[in-house]
């Protein structure tokens, strides 16, 4: 924009001040512009520089070029229509910014609980400061759903039970105790909220806070030790599953793999097939497991129709699996 104004005023000799060595050497032709976004700008500026007899560049430290940077940022943020003039007033402070800093160290800000206005209104009929008529009617309507017993505020539940209202600090303690405490079950967010309601506590953002707390805790393990599913002896418990379809197919047309693994020894049996039907699974169990390792005690599969069907159930009943 500055170069365009210089051309319009028929300036013949131009001195350019800037804090970017990259732009300086690119315009002087010593460095090449490689960014596709900047190539068009570079070509346009080079066309404008032809109108000048002499163009010199002078480097300015960045700390001395703050006003130009501020104006460039402002130009990128403000949109002005063509032909419209916009007057921007710039004021300079007589004292440095840090002189206006107010030291609040040691002072603890007073954060009022979410139910402060409701409790104040129910205890003394006092409305919040600067409350308009609409705010007063809304507060009066909200107060009908609460009950004040001394200094303790309760929320009337749909079944007319009373839930004690708690502030943010106590709500966080309740979340951690119910979710992760001695009797915590690591339930999901909605279940956790219902459990807290049954315990007799309430705050406005309960369900959202529960979901947020559970989501943040999903990477943490439960406090109890994991109970691994183990087999009592080798080759007594097998897990069976199917892999596929696999692309591309094998040269013989097989695109499915039937896999069985022993839970005790981690031994694997596998066969490939063109298709895996219930009869194929039954034949696989007889030939690859029973005939090799004896009659097993348990078979674990998913609910796939080819793994959990009448043929497999009859086979298990015949072999007493």
Protein Blocks (a to p, Z undefined) as FASTA:
>chain_A
ZZmmmmmnopabdcdddfbfklmmmmnopaccfbfklmmmmmmmmmmmmmpmbdcddddd
fklmmmmmmmmmmmmmpccdehiacdddddddfbdfklmpccfehiacddddfklmmmmm
mmnopacehiafklmmmmmmmmmmpccehjaccdddfkopacddddfklmmmmmmmmmmm
mmlghiafklmmmmmmmnopacfklmmmmmmmmmmmmmpccfbdcdddddfbghkbccdd
dedddddddfkopabdcddddfklopacddddfbdcfklmmmmmmmmmmmmnopafbdcd
dfbfklmcfklmmmmmmnoZZ
